[in-house]
Amino acid sequence: MVVRGSGGLGKSALAVRAGHRLAERFPDGRLRVAFRAFDHSARTRTAGDVVPGLLSSLGVPADEQPSGVDDRSALLRSLLAERRVLIVLDDVPDADSVRALRPASPGSATLVTTRRVLSGLVALDGARELVLEPFEEGEGLEPAASGARPGRRCRGRGGRGRGGGGAAGGACAAGGRWPCASPPHRCSPRTGRP
C-alpha cells in the first residue's frame, strides 16, 4: 500500500495508526523506517543506509552483517521469509527504495508513505495507492466518519477500503503481495465512504 499526498496531510500518522490497528496480524513485529526524503534539515536516506538498522532490529549484530547493499537486502528478505512483519517505509524518495526492502513472504506487508507519485509500484508491482488531499474550501467542517483527520480527504486507487485507517488497514491485511487493482474511489468527507 502506498499512501501519497503533500506535506502535512497526515500520511505518517495514518501509517503509524494503521500499524497499531494491525498489530495482531503481524505477531512477529512492526518495523518503521524514516527515509526523510523531504526533510530539508537532513540528508535523504537510501535503502543502503536503512538496511543495517532493520537487520539489527531483527537481531543481526552489525559486525555479522554482509558488506554490500544487495547482500544485506537478501539477508533481510531471508530473515523475513518465515515471519509475519509489517514494514512501514515513511517519506520514501522512490520506488527502488521500496523494492529493496519489501519482504516477499505472504505473511508480511509493506506500508509506504511518500509525496511523490510512485506509479511504477502501482503499475508494475500491483501496489494499491491511497492519495490524501486537502479538503476544498467549505469542506471538512465535520470529522470524517472513517477516522481520517478533519480537513483531509482520501482517494484510493486499487483499494477496497473506505478511507482513513480502514483503507490502509485493508491493504496491509492483504499481506506482502500487492493485490490486483480495482477501480479508483474517492471518499466523501462527510461519510468516509465512496
N, C-alpha and C positions, 0 to 999 in steps of 0.2 A: 504494500500500500504506500502510495506517495501522497503526502499532504503538502499542497503547494499554495503559496499566497505571498503577498507583500509583507514587509516587516511590521510587527506589532499586532498581527491579527490573531495570535494565539496558537500557532502551529505547534510550538514546543509544548505548551501547556496541554493541548489536546493529545499529543503523543504520550506525554507522561501520564495523563489521566487514563488513557486507553490502556497503557501498560499496567497500571494499578488494577483496573477493572478486569483485565485478562490474566491476572497472576495465576489463577487456578489452572488455566490451560497451558501454562508454561512452568511446570513444577521444578525444572532444573535451573530456573533463573531468568532474570531480565538484565540485559546489558545496554548501557546508553553511551553513545559516543558523540561528542560535540565537535564538529568539523570547523566551526567558526568561519564559515565561508563569507559571511557578510559582517563580521566583527572587525571594524577598521582599526581597533586597538591591538589586534593580534594577527599573527600570520595564519592563513588558512591551512588546516592540517590535511595531510594526504592519507590515503589508505596505509601507506608505509609508516606514517607517524603513529597511527592508532592501533595497528595490529599487535604490537608488543604489549600494549596495555590490556587488550582483550585477552591475549594469551595468559598474561599474569593473572587476570581475573578468573581464568579457568584453571589456575594452579600450576602454570608452567613458569618456573623461575627465569629471569632474563638471561642468565648465563647458560641455560639449556635450550634457548630458542634458536632456530636457524638464522643465518645472517641475511638472506635475501628476502625481499618482499613476497615473491611468488611462493617460496618455500614456507614462509610464515603463514601466508594465506592458506596454503594447502594443509598445514598443521591445524590451523583454526577450523577449517571445514571438517577435517577428520575428527577433531575433538567434539564438534557439534553433531556429527553424524548419528550418534546414539542418544542425543539429548533433545529435550523439548525446551527451547530457549527463545525468548523474544529479544531481538536486537533493534534498538531504536537508534537510527542514524540521523542526528539532528543537524540542520543547517548544512546540508550536503551540497558540494560545489558542482558535481557532475555524475552522470550515470556510471562511469567507470569506477568511481569510489564505492558505489553500491555493489556493483558486480564483484569486486574484490573481496567483499565482506559478507555477502549474502549466503547464509547456510543453504545447502542443497537438501537437507533432510526434511521429510514431510512433516515432522513434528515441530519444527521451528518456523519462525516467521520474522520478517523484517518490516519495520515501520520507518519510513523516510520522511523528513521534513526538508523543504527547500523553497527558495524564492524563484528558482529557475524552472523552466519547462524541461522536463526530463522525458521527452517524447520517445526516446529510444527504449526506456524501460516499459513504457505503456505499449508501444507498437511492436517492439521486438521481443520483449521478455514477458509481455502479458500482464504487467502490473496494473492495478487499479489506481485511479487518481481521484483525490478529493481536493477541490480547489476552494479555498476560503477567500471571500471577497468582502469588502466593507459594504454595509448597507447604503442604499441611496438615501438622499435627503428625505426625511419623513418616515423612513422605515426604522425598525429597531427600537421602538418605544417600549416594547414589552420583551422580556426574555423569551427566547425560543424554547418551546416545549421540549425540543430534542436534547437540551442540555448544553447547546452551544452558548458561548458567551454573548451577552447582549451587545448589539452593534455589529454583529458578524453574520454572514450568510455563507452557505456552502453550496458547492455544485460538484457532483460526483461524476466520474467517468468510469464506467466499468464496475461500479459498486452496486451492491444491492441494499446497502444500509440506508438509514433515514437521516443522516447528518449528525453533527456533533460527535460524541464519543461512540455512538452506535455504529456509524459508518466505518470509523477506524477499527472499532472492535470487531465488526463483522468481517472486515477484510483480513485482519490478523488471525481471526478464528479459522480462516481457510488454510492456515499453515504456511510453510515455506514456499510452496508453489504459488505463482501468481495466477489466480483464477481467470478464466476466459472473460473477455469484456462483454458487457451488456449495454443497452442504450444509456446515454447520459441522463442525469436528472438534476433538477435544481430544487433545493429545499426552501419551502416557504418560510419567511422569517417569523410568521405568527404560529404556525403549527409544527414546523420542523419536518414536514412531510412533502414529498414531491408533488 
